[in-house]
């Protein structure tokens, strides 16, 4: 089972967009997908309520705020969306049950400054230092032609966190999410450019973790 945590303590970084799109993509691969949401606003679960029964189904992962529960048996992929200010004790608890951590981040200077302490904290977590979990960042709403976009890789390099890919800003995200859909529920011809941006993230998540490799040896 792949257990994926989407986290950034700064609000508005694109966590729910990332979580729902990952869940949708795996569902299209015929995986049994669970989507959890620790945010009090429950944006991801609200999106799930809007999802048509005609689309590949994603199950709701009910997970307590205080008692972090493991994904139900039989699941193949579990994606967990988190709220703003999610760190410290709660983060340590969740790191015990996931194998991938994805940090969505906007390329603006304000977002980089606000995230610096979190990246330092994350890098010092025992599960990260022991490579029990894999950590990567995804640039959200990135215009590749701007100076801000070029600053993002250099910023992440300070914390030894790879920039997996950058996702552009397009109205397709808003148009699909409000209907319980994602870009991956649209015809392939409409999302060729966006699919190419997301593919490095899918490749990264599909790789075996060092922990899984050691267990197989």
N, C-alpha and C positions, 0 to 999 in steps of 0.2 A: 504494500500500500504506500502511496505517496501522500505525505501530510505537509501541506503548504501554508505557511503563515504570511499574511500580508500586513505589514506594520510600518507605521511612521507616526510618531506622536504629534506631528503637526497636522491640523485639520486641512481639508481641501487639497490633499496631495494626490488624490486619484486612487485611494485604496479600494473603494467599492467597484470602481470601473475595472480595476485589475482583477479583483476577486471574481466578479461575475463573468468576465471574459475568459479567465482560466477555466472556471467551472463549465462554461458553455463549450469551450473547445474540447475538453476531455469528454464531455457528454457525447459530442459528435464522433468521438473515437470509440464509442460504445462502451465506455468505462462506467462503472457504478460510482456516481459522484455525490459527495455530500458537501453542502455549503453552510458554514457556520457564520454567525454574526454576533460579536460581543458588543457592538455599538448600541447604546440606548435608543438611537433613532432607527435602528434595524433597517438601514437602507437596502442592504443586500437581500434580506428576507422579504422586504416589501416588493423588491424587483421579482423575487421568486414567486410571490403571490400573483403577479401579473402574467407570468409565463404561460403560454398556450400549451395545452395538452398535446398538440400536434407536433411540438418541438421535442428534441431529445430531453428526457426528464432529468432533473437534478433534485435530489432529496434534501430536506431540511435537517441540518445537524444542530440539534438542541444541545447547547452547552452552557452550563451554569457560569455565572460571573465569578463566583467565589470558588466553586469546585470545578476545576477544568477537567472535563470528561474526555476520554479517548473516543475516537470515531467508532461507530458501531461495526461489529464484525461483518464481513462480507463486502464492505466498501473497498473500492480500488483507489479512489482519490478523495481526499478531504481538503477543502480550502477554507481557511478561517480568516474572516475580515475582522479588523479591530478598530476601536475608536481612537480619537485623538487623546494624547496624554497617556497612552498605554505604554508603561515601562516599569522598571524596577521589579518588585515582587511578582507581579502578574506576568511580566515578560519571562522571568526565570521559570515559572510554572509551565508556561506554554512551550518553552524551548525543550522541555522534557518529553513532549509528545509529538514534535514535528521533525522533519528532516530537511526542509527547505525554508528559508526566510527570504522574502522578497520585499524590498523597500522601494516604494514608488516615491519619486522626488521631482519637484519642479526645478527648472534651471535658474530661477531668479536668485539674486543675491540674498534676499530676505529669507527664502526657503533654505538656502545652503547654510546661512548663519544659524537659523533656528534648529537645524538638524545635526549640527556638529557634535553637541554633547551626547545626543542619542547614539551616533555612530561610534563614539569613543566608548560609551557604556556597552554597546552591543559587542564590540570587538573584545572586551574584557570578560564577557560571559564565558563560564567554564565550558559550556556545550559548543560554543563557537571556537574557542582556543583548541579544544580537543578534536575539532572537525567532525563532531557528531551531527552537526547541521551545516548545510551549505548556505552562505549568505551572498546575495547579489542585489544590485540596484537597477531600477528601470526609470529612465527619464520620461516624464509625462508632459504632454502638451509642449513638445519640443519643436521649435523652428530651427532646423539645422543651419540656416543662413545667419543666425544671430550670434553675437559674441558670447551671450549667456550659455549657449549650447556648448561652446568650446571650453568653457570653464568647468563644466560638470565632471568630465573624466579626471581632470587634475585634482579637483576637490576630493573625489572618492579615493583616489590613489593614496592620499594621506592616511586613510584608514584601512588600506589593503583590501578594499571591497570592489569587485569588478562591476563595471557598467555593462549589463547584459545587452541592453538595446534601448533605443529611444522611440517613443510613440508620438506621432504628430497630433496636432489639434485639428479635429474635424467635426462638423455638426452631425455626422453619422452616429457618433457615440450617444449624443443626447436623444436623437430621433429613435434609436433602437432601444435604449435603456428604458425610456418611459413606456415602452410597449412590452416589457418583460423579455426583451431580445438582446442580442449582441451583434457585432459585425459578422460573427461566424454563422449567424442564422440567415444571412443574406446570400444571394447568389455569388458564387466565387468570382464572377466577372466584375462585380462591383467593388471588390475589396482586395484586388491583387496587390496594390501598393501597401495596404495595411497588413495583409497577410505576411508580406515580406518583412515588415517591421516586427511583427510578433514572433516570427519563426525562431529567431535566436533564443527567445525566452522558452519556447516549447522544447527546443533542443537541450537547453540547460537543465530544465526540470526533469527531462526524461533520462538524463545521465544517472548512472549509479553513484550513490554517495560513497565516500571512503569507508563509512561505517558498514554499509551493505556489502561492499566488496570484502572487507575483513571478515564479515560473518560467513561469507560464501567460501572462503579459503579453508 
